[in-house]
């Protein structure tokens, strides 16, 4: 018997990696900044913070590098 679960998981991971991008985001309540991932559906999740911000908020806004003066 072959184990298809491992192969499907790898395919799922590849598809997820293609639809996510790393971004800087801030909490919409307290303003704390996080390294985050933006998913293909537009949701933003801080990396390493399963429950959202320390303040309890789960809504984040992406920091636009053109507004902050970061170099590309």
Secondary structure as UniProt FT lines:
FT   HELIX           4..18
FT   STRAND          21..27
FT   TURN            28..30
FT   STRAND          33..38
FT   TURN            40..41
FT   STRAND          44..46
FT   TURN            47..48
FT   TURN            50..51
FT   TURN            54..55
FT   STRAND          60..62
FT   HELIX           65..68
//
